[in-house]
């Protein structure tokens, strides 16, 4: 199999798994794939675009800039999914990603809003929730999430707050991972009355479980880009 065939096989497999999971929730439940291209190259991204994948995400601002420049002829929907350092905010704003997934504090939201005041325009974001309480993960706590979400929405009008994001527990215990997803989804359900429309949960190792818990956006890297079995 050549690279295009492998990527097609991988994407088809992921789509099949998503279909199976989403139908178990509801036939009307729609799930968006963000392909995380961290460990891949521009040619593979381009191949996947030709195969129909439209949204791609990067973990680092510098890498996102490199991808945007290299693939500027394609109308790709770029997402920033990694931890955002404050000294990279200006560069990220200039890149104008479709969505920033990793706004993990009120302080970071304030910093982005302040830079937008200088640059002009608005930008869409998700509030990152640390649903497992792990010290190695960023994000606001489950208990604070609703209040912080509403405070960001009220205070920073140049931030288009679209919903919430979480990363599953670093564990082999599927029940523990599931509980984190369920907690995040309950917060999302409460915030839907405030206009939240995105619940971004699930990566290559746990996206089917995340969808069954209500996720409508998954971030998948290795399951799409891997070249081996």
C-alpha positions as CSV (number, residue, x, y, z in Angstrom):
1,X,0.0,0.0,0.0
2,X,1.2,3.5,-0.8
3,X,0.9,6.4,1.7
4,X,-2.4,7.6,0.2
5,X,-4.0,4.2,0.5
6,X,-2.8,3.9,4.1
7,X,-4.2,7.3,5.0
8,X,-7.5,6.4,3.3
9,X,-7.7,3.2,5.2
10,X,-6.9,4.9,8.5
11,X,-9.5,7.7,7.9
12,X,-12.2,5.2,6.8
13,X,-11.6,3.1,9.9
14,X,-11.8,6.1,12.2
15,X,-15.0,7.3,10.5
16,X,-16.5,3.8,10.8
17,X,-15.7,3.7,14.5
18,X,-17.2,7.1,15.0
19,X,-20.3,6.2,13.1
20,X,-20.8,3.1,15.3
21,X,-20.3,5.1,18.5
22,X,-22.4,8.1,17.5
23,X,-25.4,6.0,16.4
24,X,-25.3,4.3,19.8
25,X,-26.1,7.8,21.2
26,X,-28.5,9.0,18.5
27,X,-28.8,8.9,14.8
28,X,-28.9,12.7,14.9
29,X,-25.7,13.1,16.9
30,X,-23.0,14.7,14.7
31,X,-19.3,14.3,15.5
32,X,-16.5,16.4,13.9
33,X,-13.0,15.1,13.4
34,X,-10.0,17.3,14.0
35,X,-6.9,15.5,12.6
36,X,-3.9,16.2,14.8
37,X,-0.9,16.3,12.5
38,X,1.8,16.8,15.2
39,X,3.8,13.7,14.1
40,X,3.1,14.0,10.4
41,X,4.2,16.1,7.4
42,X,2.6,18.6,5.1
43,X,2.3,16.1,2.2
44,X,0.2,13.7,4.4
45,X,-2.0,16.6,5.5
46,X,-2.5,17.5,1.8
47,X,-3.4,13.9,1.0
48,X,-6.0,13.8,3.8
49,X,-7.4,17.0,2.6
50,X,-7.8,15.5,-0.9
51,X,-9.6,12.5,0.8
52,X,-12.1,14.9,2.4
53,X,-10.7,15.7,5.8
54,X,-11.0,19.5,6.4
55,X,-10.1,20.3,10.0
56,X,-6.5,19.9,11.3
57,X,-5.0,20.7,14.6
58,X,-1.5,21.5,15.9
59,X,-0.1,21.4,19.5
60,X,2.5,24.2,19.1
61,X,2.1,27.7,17.6
62,X,5.4,27.5,15.8
63,X,4.4,24.2,14.1
64,X,1.0,25.6,13.3
65,X,2.7,28.6,11.6
66,X,4.8,26.3,9.6
67,X,1.8,24.3,8.4
68,X,-0.3,27.3,7.5
69,X,2.6,28.8,5.5
70,X,3.3,25.5,3.7
71,X,-0.3,24.8,2.9
72,X,-1.7,28.3,2.3
73,X,-3.2,27.3,-1.0
74,X,-5.7,24.9,0.7
75,X,-8.7,26.4,2.7
76,X,-7.9,24.2,5.7
77,X,-9.7,24.7,9.0
78,X,-6.9,25.0,11.5
79,X,-7.2,24.4,15.2
80,X,-4.8,25.1,18.0
81,X,-5.1,22.2,20.5
82,X,-2.0,22.4,22.7
83,X,-1.0,24.4,25.8
84,X,-0.8,28.1,24.8
85,X,2.1,30.1,26.3
86,X,1.4,33.8,26.8
87,X,4.4,34.8,24.8
88,X,3.0,33.0,21.7
89,X,-0.4,34.8,21.8
90,X,0.4,37.5,19.3
91,X,1.7,35.0,16.8
92,X,-1.3,32.8,17.2
93,X,-3.7,35.7,16.7
94,X,-2.0,36.6,13.5
95,X,-2.5,33.0,12.3
96,X,-6.3,33.3,13.0
97,X,-7.0,29.6,13.7
98,X,-10.7,28.6,13.5
99,X,-10.7,27.5,17.1
100,X,-8.4,27.5,20.1
101,X,-9.2,24.4,22.2
102,X,-6.8,25.1,25.2
103,X,-7.9,28.2,27.0
104,X,-7.3,26.8,30.4
105,X,-7.8,29.7,32.8
106,X,-9.5,33.1,33.2
107,X,-6.0,34.6,33.2
108,X,-5.2,33.2,29.7
109,X,-8.6,34.3,28.4
110,X,-7.9,37.9,29.7
111,X,-4.5,37.9,28.0
112,X,-5.8,36.7,24.6
113,X,-8.6,39.3,24.8
114,X,-6.1,42.1,25.6
115,X,-4.0,41.2,22.6
116,X,-7.1,41.1,20.4
117,X,-7.9,44.6,21.6
118,X,-4.6,45.6,20.0
119,X,-4.9,43.5,16.8
120,X,-8.7,43.8,16.3
121,X,-11.2,41.1,15.5
122,X,-12.6,38.2,17.4
123,X,-11.4,34.6,17.9
124,X,-13.2,31.4,18.8
125,X,-12.2,29.4,21.9
126,X,-13.0,26.5,24.1
127,X,-12.6,26.4,27.9
128,X,-10.4,23.6,28.9
129,X,-11.6,21.6,31.9
130,X,-9.3,19.4,34.0
131,X,-12.1,16.8,34.6
132,X,-9.8,14.3,36.3
133,X,-8.0,16.6,38.8
134,X,-4.6,15.3,37.6
135,X,-1.7,17.7,38.4
136,X,-0.1,17.0,35.0
137,X,-3.1,18.4,33.1
138,X,-4.1,22.0,32.5
139,X,-7.6,23.3,32.8
140,X,-10.2,24.7,35.2
141,X,-11.8,22.4,37.8
142,X,-15.2,20.8,37.2
143,X,-16.5,22.8,40.2
144,X,-15.3,26.2,38.8
145,X,-16.0,25.5,35.1
146,X,-19.5,26.9,34.8
147,X,-18.7,30.2,36.6
148,X,-15.5,30.8,34.8
149,X,-17.1,30.1,31.4
150,X,-19.8,32.6,32.1
151,X,-17.3,35.2,33.4
152,X,-15.2,34.9,30.2
153,X,-18.4,35.2,28.2
154,X,-19.5,38.3,30.0
155,X,-16.2,40.1,30.3
156,X,-14.4,39.4,27.0
157,X,-16.7,40.2,24.0
158,X,-13.9,39.6,21.5
159,X,-13.7,36.0,22.6
160,X,-16.3,33.8,20.9
161,X,-16.7,31.1,23.5
162,X,-18.0,28.0,21.7
163,X,-17.9,25.3,24.4
164,X,-15.6,23.1,26.4
165,X,-12.7,20.7,26.0
166,X,-11.2,18.0,28.2
167,X,-8.4,15.4,28.0
168,X,-9.3,11.9,29.2
169,X,-7.6,10.5,32.3
170,X,-4.1,9.0,31.9
171,X,-5.2,5.6,33.0
172,X,-6.0,2.1,31.7
173,X,-9.1,2.2,33.9
174,X,-11.9,2.9,31.4
175,X,-14.4,3.7,34.1
176,X,-12.1,6.4,35.4
177,X,-11.8,7.9,31.9
178,X,-15.6,7.6,31.4
179,X,-16.3,9.5,34.7
180,X,-14.1,12.4,33.5
181,X,-16.0,12.6,30.2
182,X,-19.4,12.3,31.9
183,X,-18.5,15.2,34.3
184,X,-17.4,17.4,31.4
185,X,-20.5,16.6,29.4
186,X,-22.7,17.6,32.4
187,X,-21.0,20.9,32.5
188,X,-21.5,21.3,28.7
189,X,-25.2,20.4,29.0
190,X,-25.6,23.2,31.6
191,X,-23.7,25.7,29.4
192,X,-25.8,25.0,26.3
193,X,-28.3,27.6,27.6
194,X,-25.4,30.0,27.4
195,X,-24.8,29.2,23.8
196,X,-22.2,26.3,24.1
197,X,-22.3,24.1,21.0
198,X,-19.0,22.2,21.2
199,X,-18.0,19.4,23.6
200,X,-14.5,18.4,22.5
201,X,-13.5,15.1,24.2
202,X,-11.6,12.1,23.0
203,X,-8.3,11.3,21.3
204,X,-7.0,8.2,19.5
205,X,-7.1,6.0,22.5
206,X,-10.5,6.9,23.9
207,X,-12.6,8.7,21.2
208,X,-15.3,6.0,20.9
209,X,-15.9,6.2,24.7
210,X,-15.9,10.0,24.6
211,X,-18.6,10.0,21.9
212,X,-20.7,7.6,23.9
213,X,-20.4,10.1,26.7
214,X,-21.6,13.0,24.5
215,X,-18.6,14.4,22.7
216,X,-19.3,16.1,19.4
217,X,-15.7,16.9,18.5
218,X,-12.8,14.4,18.6
219,X,-9.0,15.1,18.2
220,X,-7.4,12.2,16.5
221,X,-3.7,11.9,15.6
222,X,-2.0,8.5,15.5
223,X,-5.1,6.6,14.4
224,X,-5.2,8.7,11.3
225,X,-1.6,9.4,10.5
226,X,0.1,6.1,11.5
227,X,1.9,4.3,8.6
228,X,2.0,0.8,10.1
229,X,-0.6,-1.6,11.3
